[in-house]
């Protein structure tokens, strides 16, 4: 089936309410950043809309022989700085607007890290838990075929996201390569190293969260050695962040998965708590003095709170009960616009996702370089290069914050928008 391409024929969205969609929230954040900068309003208007949204319908044979049609999307926001880049998620809540909003965030994330990529995001409306391995493979290969004309190593480079993983990317890459008649490892990132993936890619978002949490703690006068940390979500982001902060001397008092949290005020042995990848939904099996709900984790009296599970968990309903000194966003969009305002009014700094969890796209960039050059990097080099890139991004955002940006989010968006706008000014508009 041919993709149906919508060239951004969207109406201007109304101001976001508490339940605002991802695209409404992304546009609000863009407008707020633009107010502080001397940016051409025409460039800002261009950035309010995606370049294209591809929608496909994919018939896939289930194991019982029945046919089911799945809906998939690929939103491509802006490519002025380089090929589109962004994840593919398999999740029942995937929508067109979600993909558009997340693609906008990817544009800012790549720009904040000064990577030569633009933003994209895609997904399939499906609960991956309802699929067998064979069904997942058939769906992935079909999706790769549907997107074949709009993705590529120099066009649009997908990566794993919610509900997808390194194996999914392997299938996607293989399906694309078979149609191209040659192996094209650079069409996706997040693959296993044996087929062109990068060492350290899986743990990169969590590692960057830990690095940024360390720098934020120092900036706000918190001694990381002994600082208390609560982490909502113990998947690849939350677990890697928690374990690194633990290794660096912080006291991680609570971690959670979808079923709830374990809590120990004296500190958990984070390496002993099973991650989602090691044993799905097993956090609550770890022995600890107390158990808590996921909501209660967000309200613990800690130095650093890391919401690393899903979006929209810090809202107007609970922001006034957040007692952390600093919030470091591990998930994409965990804080609603209303909660952001409330936390700012209370003097609680929020370090935004487009900086904190940008280690994933940064190491994806490293993987892409390795694929293009057909040369693998050792893990030590990946970690060293990621540390260098994260510190450079932190310094740029911190300088903007110290120069008068109201919040860390405003500072990060200002850095990103300035770089994207400069690229648009340099390239101009096709007549």
N, C-alpha and C positions, 0 to 999 in steps of 0.2 A: 504494500500500500504506500502511495506517495505521501510525504509529509505535507501537512497543511500549514503554510507559513503565514503568520500574522505580523505584518510590518508595523507593529506598535501603534495600531489604530485605537488607542485607549483614550477615554475621557479623563480629565484631570480628577484625581481622587479628592474626596472631601477630607478635612482634618481627621486624624485618627481618633477613634474612641478607644476605650480600654481594650476592646476585643478587635482592635485594628488588625488588618491583614499585614503580612510581611511587606508587601509593596507599599502600602500606606505608611507604615512605619519608616521604611527606607526613604521615601520621599520627604517625610517630615524631617528626618535627620539630614538629608541633602540640603533642604531649604535652610535649616538652622546653620549649617556650616557655611553656606553661601552668603548669609547675612554678615558674617564676620570678615569675609574676604572681598577683595576687589576683583570679582570674576565676571566675565561677560554674561549677562542674563541669558543670552541665546545659547551659550554652552550649558548653563544650568538647565534650561528647558530641554535641550537635547538629552541630558543625562537623566531626566525624569522618566524616560521611556526606554524600553529595550530595543535593540536593533531588530530582533526577530524572536518570535516564539514558535517553535515547531511542535505541532500536536499530531500524534500518531495513534492508530488503533491496531492492535496486534493480536491476531488469532493464534492461540497456543494450544496444542493438544495436551490435555491432562493425562495423568497416568491411567485413568480408567477409560480412556478413549474419547471422552467428551471434549468439545471445543469451547474454550472461553476466550472472550475478547477483552484485552487489557488496554487501558489508556496510558499513554506516556507523553512527556513533555521535555523539551530542551529550550530553555530561555537563554538567549545570547544578548548580553546587555551592552557592552562597549569593548571595542578592540583597537582603540586608538594607540595603545601602548604595546600591543602584541596580540597573539592568538587568544581566543577565549579560553578560560580555565575555570573549572568548577566540578563539583561532585555530581554523582547520580545516586539518588536514594530510591529504595523500594519501601513504600510505606502507604498505608491506607489513607493517610491524611494529605497526600500530595495533591496540590492544586496548581492551576496555571499561575495565579497570583503569588502563591508561595514561591514558585520557581523564579518568577520575575524579581520579587523582593530579594531572594537569596542571591540571584545573579548580580544585583546591584551591590550587595554587601561584598561579593567576591571582587568586584571592580575596585572597591575601596581597600579591601584587604591586600590585594596585589600591589596597589599604588602605595599604601602605607609601608609595605616591605620593599618598595622600589623594584619590584619584579617586572620583567617585560611581558606581562600578560594582562588581558582584560578579564571581565567577569562573565561567568555562565553558571547555570545550574539546571539539573534535569531530574526526572524521576518517573516512576511508574506507580500508578494507583493499585497497590497490592499489599497484602499482609504477607511478608516473606515466611512467617511461621506456618502459613497454610500451604506452602509449596514444598514438594519433595526436592531433593537435589537435582534430579533430572528435569523437573518442571522449571526450576530456577535457571538451569543452564539453557533450556529451550527459550525461555522468556528473554534472557540476556542476549542470546545470539540473535533473536528476532529484533530486539531493540537496536542492537548494533547495525543490523542490516537496514532498518528504517532510517537511522541517522547517518548512514554511510556518506551521503552527499554533503553533509553539513559539519562533519567532524574530520579530524586529521591532525597530524603532528605539527602542522603549521597553520591550522585553522581553528580548531576547538579540541581541547584535550581533557576528556573526562577523568574522574578519579572516584574512589569509593566514598560513600556517605552512609547515612542511616540505612540499615538493612542490606548493605552491599559490603564486599570485602575484597581481599586480594584475589581470591578465586574468581569472583565475579569479573574483575578487571582482566584476568587471564582469558576468560571466555570471550569477553568483549573484544580484546585485542586479537584473539585467534580468528574470530568471525570476520573482523575487518580485514585482517591480513589475508585470509583465504580469498576474499573478493578482490583484493588488490594484486594478488599473485606474488606477493613477497612478504616477508616478516617485517612488520612495522611496529616495533615495541613502543615508539614514541607517541602512539595515538592515545594512550591512556597512561596514567601514573597510578601508583599504589599497587603495582603487581608484585608477585613474589620475586626475590632477587634472581632465581633460576631462569626467569624469562625476561630479565631486563629491569626488574624492580630495584629500588635502592635500599640498602641496609639503613635501618633507622626510620623508615617512613611511617610505620605503624605507630611508633611512640612519639613522633614528632609534635603533634598538636599538644599532647600532655607535657612534653618537655618544654615547649615554648610557654605554656601556662605557668609552669614552675619558674622559669627564668624571669618572666614578667612579674610574677608574684614576689619573687626575691627582690627585684629592683624597686617595685612599688612599696614594699615593706621598708626598705632602706630610705626611700624618698619621704615616707611619712613617719619616720622615726621609730619604726618597729624593729626590734632585734629578732631576726629570723630564728636564731638559736633559742628554742623554747617557745616561740610564737605558736599560738593555738590555731588550728586549721580545721574547717569542716568542708567536706566535699560531697555534693549531691551528684550521684552518678559515678559508678565505678567501672565504666567501660574503658576503652583505650585512652580517652582523654583524661578522665578523672583519676583512673588508677595510676597512670604514668606520672601525672602531676603530683598525686598524693605520695607516691613512693619516692620521687625525687626530693620533695620538700621534707619528707621524713629523713631521707639520707643526709640532707643538708642541716639537720638539727631541729626542724620544726616539730611540734607535737600535734599529730593528726588525731583529733578526738572523735571524729565521726565520718563514716562513709556510708553510701547507700546504693541500692539498686532499685528496680521497679517495685520490689516487695516491701521495702523499708530500709532502716538504717541500724547499724551497730554503733554504740556510743561508749567511750571510756574516757572520762575526764583526765586520766593519767596518760593517755596516748595509746593508740592501737599499733600493733605490728602490721603495718600496711602490706608487707611482703607475704604475710601469712593469710591475709584476706583474699579469697579467690576473686579474680577479675571476671567480667562477663565472658571474655574470650577463654579463660582457663576453665570456668565452670559456670554456665549461664544461670543467672538469678540465684546465686549461692551466697551472697553477702550475709544474709540472715542466719546461715548455718555456722558462722564464725562465733566462737564464744566471746561474749563481752558482758560487762556489768549491766548494760541497759540496751534496750531497743527503742527506736523512735520511728515516727512516720517520716516520709520524705518531706512533708511540709514543715515538721518540727526542726529538721536539719537547718533549714533556712533561717530559723529564728534563734539559733544558739548564740550565746555570748562568747564569740571568738575574735581573734585578731584578723583572720583572713577567711572569707567565705568564697568557695569556688562552686558556683552552679554549673555543673558539667554534664547534665542529663539531656534535657529538652528545652525548647523555647518557652517563653511566656510563663515562667514560674515565679518571678518577682513581679508582683502586680500592685495595683492600688489597694487591694484587699489585705496585703501582708507587708507592704514596704515599711509601714510604721512600726512593725514588730521585728525588723531586721536589726540585730544588735552587733553585727560584725563591724570592725573598724575600717576594713577595706573589702570590697567585692571585686573579684577577678573572674571575668566571664570565660568559662571553658566551653560551654555550649554556644551555638549560634542563636542570638536573640533571646537570651533568658530573661531580659529585663524589659518590661513594656515602657512605653513613653511616659505614662503616668507615674509608674514606679521610679523611673529615672528622675523625674522632677521632684518627687517626694524625698528620695534619698539625697539629692543635691541640696534641697532645703534643710535637711537634717545634718549636712556636712559629712555624709558618707561617700567617699570617693568610689567610683565604679570604673574599673579598667576595662575597656570595651573588647568584645570578641574579635573585632577586626585587627587588633594588635595581639591580644593575649593568645589566641589559638592559631595564629598565622603560621606556626611551625609546620603544619600540614602542607599548605600550599608552597611553603619555602622549600621543604625537602622534595616536594613534587617537582619543583623547578630543578633541583639538583638531579632528580631522577631523569627528567627530560633531557638535561645536558648530557648525562651519562648515556642515554639511549641514542641521542643524535651523534655523539662522538664514539659510540661503541666502546666505552671504557668505564669500568666499574670503580667506585670509590670505596675504600675501607670505612668501617663504621666510625673509626676515630676521626676521620676527615669530615664525615657528615656532621658529627656532633660539634666539631670545632667550627665548621662553616656556619652551622645553624646558630651557635652562640654568637658569633660575630654579626650575623645578619640581624638577630633579635636585638642585640645591644645597639646597633646602628639605628634601628627603627625606634627603639625606646628613647634614645637620645633625641631624635627628631621630634617625637611626640612630646617629650618632656620639655624641650625648648619652647614649643608652641604653648604648652600649659603654663610654663613660667612667664611667658610673654603676655598672659592675660586671658587665655581661653577659660571659659567658665567651668567646664568639666573636662575630664580626660577624654570623653567621647568626642566633645567638640574639638579638642586638640587633634585627635587622631583623624577625624573627618577633614579638618582643615589641611593637614599634611597631605592626605590623599587627594582631596579636591584640587588643591593647588597644582599637584603634579599632573593630574588628568587634564585639568583646564589648560595647562601650559602645552601639553601635547596636542590638544585640539586647536589651540591658537597657532601652533607651529604648522600643523597639517592643513588647516583651513577647512572649508566646506566644498564638497564636489558640486559644481554649478549645475 
